[in-house]
């Protein structure tokens, strides 16, 4: 149930096949109303990862209800692997950093990369109306592609209602197959949350629309585009998009959904279509592959420097979080900013982030969900990975500092439900 290794391997950059040779650009200046506290720290200034602190975070998550938890750090050729607990509660198999899992909303970054590549190819413009590509889809021609990718469209998140009751909501859709238009229709049955561009409001509907744009502009499924544009070029051999299939291929960590009723047994949620999410949250991957992906992204391997700059035009979410285009920025306690995405899908919490230069990446997973305590605890893996050991022995990695507000409690699923 317990494992941990540190070793030196091939540097990530040696295995990446770039789609475009343009180097990464510095982030664009903050837009009006957006965060302006981004901290760019040179790689040599990053403290060594705190493996002991990281392991304590994982063990704490287990005491709070996660069957298993794991983390992998790829640090410019040196690899740290730590895992605690179970991948399968029935068989007792220990969780491993080589296990595949559902990444949830980390999928949103993959979808954004495809669309920004289409911008580079001249097939899409960020400030054009969504309706100019998908006529009549949305009720307002002022909703642009940029609004969708930055969660500023005002489109209501249909998951608020779909998962108002956690387990019954999940079981109702576990094996269901939706079309993209089915999901957009559910959103449009409710009033919009704000005028286009007026405010940040996280909504899975935005990235359902993103999937529709990908399929309309390429003539191919999102799975085909992920494979040809990202999975194959980066050699992500353990990353899949199987929708509407329900199984995770090969060795994987089972997911366990926490019921709303205190003390109720966890529900094995591993097998599901994830059709309610699709291009907003249905990718399957591993810690290695996500580290490789985000490293490649921030190193400028997946799009032109101009589009990477667009991706990093930030809108403030809270005191430690900003959102660009399908990309989160977290400002950590030590003054370092990291870049990536979080993922919540039934049975899985994921944090996948990298440094500004892409040379140090972390992916951490707990195989449970609907447990805010575990979600907040797993946030602390970022400090351990990128900030190193705490300044004093009294400092703790097992909980988020009071008042820091680092986690949007519903950032990936059902944002209107206060308990999750």
C-alpha positions as CSV (number, residue, x, y, z in Angstrom):
1,X,0.0,0.0,0.0
2,X,3.0,2.3,0.4
3,X,5.6,3.1,-2.3
4,X,8.0,5.8,-3.1
5,X,10.9,6.1,-5.5
6,X,13.2,8.8,-6.8
7,X,15.3,8.3,-9.8
8,X,16.9,9.9,-12.8
9,X,15.5,9.2,-16.2
10,X,15.4,10.7,-19.7
11,X,14.5,14.4,-19.6
12,X,10.9,15.1,-20.7
13,X,12.0,17.3,-23.6
14,X,13.8,14.4,-25.3
15,X,10.6,12.4,-25.9
16,X,8.5,15.3,-27.1
17,X,7.7,15.7,-30.7
18,X,6.6,19.3,-31.3
19,X,3.9,20.3,-33.7
20,X,5.3,23.8,-34.0
21,X,8.8,24.9,-33.4
22,X,8.0,28.3,-32.0
23,X,9.4,28.8,-28.5
24,X,7.2,29.7,-25.5
25,X,6.5,33.3,-25.0
26,X,6.1,35.2,-21.7
27,X,2.6,35.6,-20.4
28,X,0.7,38.6,-21.7
29,X,0.2,41.6,-19.5
30,X,-2.8,41.2,-17.2
31,X,-6.1,42.3,-18.7
32,X,-8.2,44.8,-16.9
33,X,-9.8,43.2,-13.8
34,X,-7.5,40.1,-14.0
35,X,-4.8,39.0,-11.6
36,X,-1.4,40.8,-11.8
37,X,0.6,38.9,-9.2
38,X,2.1,36.2,-11.4
39,X,5.4,35.0,-9.9
40,X,7.9,33.7,-12.4
41,X,10.8,31.9,-10.6
42,X,13.9,30.7,-12.4
43,X,14.3,26.9,-12.3
44,X,17.4,27.2,-10.3
45,X,15.5,29.1,-7.6
46,X,12.9,26.4,-7.1
47,X,13.5,24.5,-3.9
48,X,13.9,20.7,-4.1
49,X,10.6,18.9,-3.8
50,X,9.6,17.9,-0.3
51,X,8.9,14.2,-0.6
52,X,8.3,13.7,3.1
53,X,5.7,16.5,3.1
54,X,4.2,15.1,-0.1
55,X,3.8,11.7,1.5
56,X,2.1,13.2,4.5
57,X,-0.4,14.9,2.3
58,X,-1.2,11.6,0.6
59,X,-1.6,9.9,4.0
60,X,-3.8,12.6,5.3
61,X,-6.1,12.2,2.3
62,X,-6.5,8.5,3.2
63,X,-7.5,9.4,6.8
64,X,-10.1,11.7,5.3
65,X,-11.8,9.1,3.1
66,X,-9.7,8.5,0.0
67,X,-9.0,4.8,-0.6
68,X,-5.8,5.7,-2.4
69,X,-3.6,8.7,-3.3
70,X,-0.5,9.2,-5.4
71,X,1.8,11.8,-6.9
72,X,4.5,11.9,-9.5
73,X,7.0,14.8,-10.0
74,X,9.1,15.0,-13.2
75,X,11.9,17.4,-12.3
76,X,14.0,18.0,-15.4
77,X,15.0,14.3,-15.6
78,X,14.6,13.3,-12.0
79,X,11.4,11.5,-11.2
80,X,9.7,11.3,-7.8
81,X,6.9,8.7,-7.3
82,X,4.9,8.3,-4.2
83,X,1.7,6.4,-3.5
84,X,-0.4,5.4,-0.5
85,X,-3.4,3.1,-0.2
86,X,-5.5,1.1,-2.6
87,X,-6.4,1.2,-6.3
88,X,-9.0,-1.5,-5.7
89,X,-10.8,-1.8,-2.4
90,X,-12.2,-5.3,-3.3
91,X,-8.9,-7.0,-4.3
92,X,-6.7,-4.9,-2.0
93,X,-4.3,-4.0,-4.9
94,X,-2.1,-1.0,-4.0
95,X,-2.4,2.1,-6.0
96,X,0.6,2.9,-8.3
97,X,1.7,6.0,-10.2
98,X,1.6,3.9,-13.3
99,X,-2.2,3.3,-12.9
100,X,-4.5,4.9,-15.4
101,X,-7.4,7.1,-14.2
102,X,-10.1,9.5,-15.3
103,X,-8.6,13.0,-15.4
104,X,-11.9,14.9,-15.4
105,X,-11.6,18.6,-16.3
106,X,-7.9,18.3,-17.1
107,X,-9.5,17.4,-20.4
108,X,-10.4,21.0,-20.9
109,X,-6.8,21.9,-21.5
110,X,-6.5,19.3,-24.2
111,X,-9.6,20.7,-25.9
112,X,-8.2,24.2,-25.7
113,X,-4.9,23.1,-27.2
114,X,-6.7,21.6,-30.2
115,X,-8.7,24.9,-30.7
116,X,-5.6,27.0,-30.4
117,X,-3.9,24.9,-33.0
118,X,-6.9,25.6,-35.3
119,X,-6.3,29.3,-34.6
120,X,-2.7,28.8,-35.8
121,X,-4.0,27.1,-38.9
122,X,-6.3,30.0,-39.7
123,X,-9.5,28.0,-39.2
124,X,-10.7,29.8,-36.0
125,X,-10.6,33.2,-34.5
126,X,-10.9,33.6,-30.7
127,X,-12.9,36.8,-30.9
128,X,-15.4,35.6,-33.4
129,X,-18.9,34.6,-32.3
130,X,-19.5,30.9,-31.5
131,X,-22.6,31.2,-33.7
132,X,-20.5,32.2,-36.7
133,X,-19.1,28.6,-36.6
134,X,-22.2,26.9,-35.1
135,X,-25.1,28.9,-36.5
136,X,-28.1,29.2,-34.1
137,X,-26.5,27.1,-31.3
138,X,-26.4,29.9,-28.7
139,X,-29.0,32.6,-27.9
140,X,-26.5,35.4,-28.1
141,X,-24.3,36.2,-31.0
142,X,-22.0,38.2,-28.6
143,X,-20.7,35.0,-27.0
144,X,-17.2,34.5,-28.5
145,X,-14.9,31.5,-28.6
146,X,-12.7,33.3,-26.1
147,X,-15.6,33.7,-23.7
148,X,-16.2,30.0,-23.9
149,X,-12.6,29.0,-23.3
150,X,-12.2,31.4,-20.4
151,X,-15.6,30.6,-18.7
152,X,-16.9,34.1,-19.3
153,X,-19.8,33.1,-21.6
154,X,-22.5,33.1,-18.9
155,X,-23.8,29.7,-20.1
156,X,-25.4,27.9,-17.2
157,X,-23.7,24.7,-16.0
158,X,-26.1,21.9,-16.5
159,X,-24.3,19.7,-14.0
160,X,-25.7,21.8,-11.2
161,X,-29.1,20.1,-11.7
162,X,-27.8,16.8,-13.1
163,X,-25.8,16.0,-9.9
164,X,-28.0,17.9,-7.3
165,X,-28.1,14.4,-5.6
166,X,-24.7,13.0,-6.0
167,X,-25.2,9.2,-6.2
168,X,-28.7,9.1,-7.7
169,X,-27.6,11.8,-10.2
170,X,-24.5,9.7,-11.2
171,X,-26.4,6.4,-11.5
172,X,-28.9,8.1,-13.8
173,X,-26.2,9.0,-16.3
174,X,-23.6,6.3,-15.6
175,X,-24.4,4.4,-18.8
176,X,-26.3,7.2,-20.7
177,X,-25.0,8.6,-24.0
178,X,-25.7,12.3,-24.7
179,X,-25.2,14.2,-27.8
180,X,-23.4,17.6,-27.4
181,X,-26.7,19.3,-28.4
182,X,-28.5,17.4,-25.6
183,X,-26.2,18.9,-23.1
184,X,-26.3,22.5,-24.5
185,X,-30.1,22.2,-24.5
186,X,-30.0,21.4,-20.8
187,X,-27.9,24.5,-20.1
188,X,-30.2,26.8,-22.2
189,X,-33.2,25.7,-20.2
190,X,-31.8,28.0,-17.4
191,X,-31.0,31.7,-17.4
192,X,-27.5,32.7,-18.1
193,X,-25.3,33.6,-15.2
194,X,-23.9,36.8,-16.7
195,X,-23.6,38.8,-19.9
196,X,-20.9,37.6,-22.3
197,X,-17.5,38.6,-21.0
198,X,-18.8,40.2,-17.9
199,X,-17.7,37.7,-15.3
200,X,-15.9,34.4,-14.7
201,X,-18.3,31.6,-14.0
202,X,-17.1,28.0,-14.3
203,X,-19.4,25.9,-16.5
204,X,-18.9,22.6,-18.1
205,X,-21.3,23.8,-20.9
206,X,-18.5,26.0,-22.2
207,X,-16.3,23.0,-23.0
208,X,-19.2,21.0,-24.5
209,X,-19.3,23.9,-27.0
210,X,-15.6,23.6,-27.4
211,X,-16.0,20.0,-28.4
212,X,-18.7,21.0,-31.0
213,X,-16.3,23.6,-32.4
214,X,-13.5,21.0,-32.8
215,X,-15.8,18.6,-34.6
216,X,-17.3,21.2,-36.8
217,X,-14.0,22.8,-37.9
218,X,-12.1,19.5,-38.4
219,X,-14.8,17.1,-39.6
220,X,-13.5,14.6,-37.1
221,X,-14.4,13.4,-33.6
222,X,-12.7,15.0,-30.7
223,X,-11.1,11.7,-29.9
224,X,-9.5,11.6,-33.3
225,X,-8.2,15.1,-33.0
226,X,-6.8,14.5,-29.5
227,X,-5.0,11.4,-30.8
228,X,-3.5,13.0,-33.9
229,X,-2.7,16.4,-32.5
230,X,-1.6,15.5,-28.9
231,X,-1.5,11.9,-27.9
232,X,0.6,10.6,-30.8
233,X,3.0,13.5,-31.2
234,X,3.8,13.5,-27.5
235,X,3.9,9.7,-27.3
236,X,1.2,9.6,-24.6
237,X,0.7,5.9,-24.9
238,X,-1.4,5.6,-21.7
239,X,-3.8,8.4,-22.6
240,X,-7.2,7.6,-24.1
241,X,-10.6,9.0,-25.1
242,X,-13.0,6.1,-25.1
243,X,-16.4,7.8,-25.1
244,X,-19.0,6.2,-25.1
245,X,-17.1,3.2,-23.8
246,X,-17.4,2.7,-20.1
247,X,-14.2,0.9,-19.2
248,X,-10.7,2.2,-18.4
249,X,-8.3,0.1,-20.6
250,X,-5.6,-1.9,-18.8
251,X,-4.3,-1.4,-15.3
252,X,-6.1,1.4,-13.5
253,X,-7.2,2.9,-10.3
254,X,-10.8,2.4,-9.5
255,X,-12.8,5.5,-8.6
256,X,-15.0,5.7,-5.5
257,X,-17.8,8.3,-5.2
258,X,-18.7,9.5,-1.7
259,X,-22.5,9.6,-1.1
260,X,-24.1,12.6,0.4
261,X,-25.3,10.7,3.4
262,X,-22.7,10.7,6.2
263,X,-21.3,7.2,6.8
264,X,-22.7,5.6,3.7
265,X,-20.5,3.2,1.7
266,X,-18.4,4.5,-1.1
267,X,-19.8,3.7,-4.6
268,X,-17.4,2.2,-7.2
269,X,-17.9,4.7,-10.1
270,X,-15.1,3.4,-12.3
271,X,-17.2,2.2,-15.2
272,X,-19.2,5.0,-16.8
273,X,-19.6,6.7,-20.2
274,X,-18.7,10.2,-18.8
275,X,-21.0,11.3,-21.6
276,X,-22.2,14.1,-19.5
277,X,-18.7,15.6,-19.9
278,X,-17.1,14.4,-23.1
279,X,-14.8,17.2,-24.3
280,X,-15.2,18.8,-20.9
281,X,-13.9,15.9,-18.9
282,X,-13.7,12.3,-20.4
283,X,-10.0,11.7,-21.0
284,X,-8.2,8.9,-19.3
285,X,-4.4,9.2,-18.6
286,X,-1.6,8.6,-16.1
287,X,0.6,10.8,-13.9
288,X,3.5,10.4,-16.4
289,X,1.5,11.4,-19.4
290,X,-0.1,14.4,-17.8
291,X,3.4,15.6,-16.6
292,X,4.6,15.2,-20.2
293,X,1.6,17.0,-21.6
294,X,1.8,20.1,-19.4
295,X,5.6,20.3,-19.7
296,X,5.2,20.3,-23.5
297,X,2.5,22.9,-23.3
298,X,4.5,25.4,-21.2
299,X,7.7,24.8,-23.2
300,X,5.8,25.9,-26.3
301,X,5.7,22.5,-28.0
302,X,2.0,22.4,-28.8
303,X,1.2,25.7,-30.4
304,X,2.8,29.0,-31.5
305,X,4.1,31.4,-29.0
306,X,1.3,33.8,-29.9
307,X,-1.4,31.3,-29.0
308,X,0.4,30.3,-25.8
309,X,0.3,34.0,-24.9
310,X,-3.4,34.1,-25.5
311,X,-3.8,31.0,-23.3
312,X,-2.2,33.0,-20.5
313,X,-4.4,36.1,-20.5
314,X,-5.7,35.7,-16.9
315,X,-9.0,36.4,-15.2
316,X,-8.9,36.5,-11.4
317,X,-10.9,33.7,-9.8
318,X,-9.8,34.2,-6.1
319,X,-6.8,35.3,-4.2
320,X,-4.6,32.4,-5.4
321,X,-6.2,31.3,-8.7
322,X,-6.5,32.8,-12.1
323,X,-8.0,31.3,-15.3
324,X,-6.8,31.8,-18.9
325,X,-8.0,29.8,-21.8
326,X,-8.5,26.3,-20.6
327,X,-5.6,26.8,-18.2
328,X,-5.4,27.5,-14.5
329,X,-2.6,29.5,-12.7
330,X,-2.1,28.8,-9.0
331,X,0.0,31.3,-6.9
332,X,1.6,29.2,-4.1
333,X,2.6,30.1,-0.6
334,X,6.3,30.5,-1.5
335,X,5.6,33.0,-4.3
336,X,5.8,30.5,-7.2
337,X,3.1,30.4,-9.8
338,X,2.3,27.1,-11.5
339,X,0.2,26.2,-14.5
340,X,-2.2,23.4,-15.3
341,X,-5.7,22.2,-14.4
342,X,-7.6,20.4,-11.8
343,X,-10.0,17.5,-12.5
344,X,-13.1,16.2,-10.8
345,X,-15.1,13.3,-12.2
346,X,-17.0,10.8,-10.1
347,X,-14.4,8.9,-8.1
348,X,-11.3,11.0,-8.9
349,X,-9.7,14.2,-7.9
350,X,-6.7,15.3,-10.0
351,X,-4.1,18.1,-9.8
352,X,-1.8,18.5,-12.8
353,X,0.5,21.5,-12.9
354,X,3.9,22.5,-14.2
355,X,6.4,25.4,-13.6
356,X,6.6,28.4,-16.0
357,X,9.4,26.8,-17.9
358,X,7.8,23.3,-17.9
359,X,10.8,21.8,-16.3
360,X,9.1,20.6,-13.1
361,X,5.7,19.0,-13.3
362,X,3.4,17.4,-10.7
363,X,0.4,15.2,-11.2
364,X,-1.4,14.1,-8.0
365,X,-4.6,11.9,-7.7
366,X,-7.0,10.8,-5.0
367,X,-9.4,8.1,-6.1
368,X,-12.5,9.6,-4.5
369,X,-14.7,12.6,-5.0
370,X,-17.6,14.5,-3.4
371,X,-15.3,15.0,-0.5
372,X,-14.2,18.6,-0.1
373,X,-11.8,17.8,2.7
374,X,-9.8,15.5,0.4
375,X,-9.9,18.0,-2.4
376,X,-8.5,20.7,-0.3
377,X,-5.8,18.4,1.2
378,X,-4.6,17.4,-2.2
379,X,-4.1,21.0,-3.1
380,X,-1.2,20.9,-0.7
381,X,0.7,18.6,-3.0
382,X,1.5,21.7,-5.1
383,X,3.4,23.4,-2.2
384,X,5.3,20.2,-1.5
385,X,6.3,19.8,-5.2
386,X,7.2,23.3,-6.1
387,X,8.0,25.1,-2.8
388,X,10.0,22.4,-1.0
389,X,10.2,21.9,2.7
390,X,8.3,24.4,5.0
391,X,10.3,27.1,6.7
392,X,9.6,25.6,10.2
393,X,8.8,22.1,11.5
394,X,5.6,23.5,12.8
395,X,4.3,24.3,9.3
396,X,1.9,21.7,7.9
397,X,1.2,20.4,4.4
398,X,-1.9,18.6,5.4
399,X,-4.3,21.5,5.1
400,X,-4.8,24.7,3.1
401,X,-3.8,27.8,5.1
402,X,-6.8,29.5,6.6
403,X,-8.1,32.3,4.4
404,X,-5.9,31.4,1.4
405,X,-9.0,30.3,-0.6
406,X,-7.0,28.3,-3.1
407,X,-9.7,25.9,-4.2
408,X,-12.9,26.7,-6.0
409,X,-15.1,24.2,-4.2
410,X,-16.9,23.3,-7.3
411,X,-14.4,24.2,-10.0
412,X,-14.9,21.1,-12.1
413,X,-18.4,19.7,-11.4
414,X,-21.7,21.1,-10.1
415,X,-20.3,24.5,-9.1
416,X,-23.7,25.6,-7.7
417,X,-23.8,22.8,-5.1
418,X,-22.4,23.9,-1.8
419,X,-21.5,20.6,-0.2
420,X,-19.1,19.3,-2.9
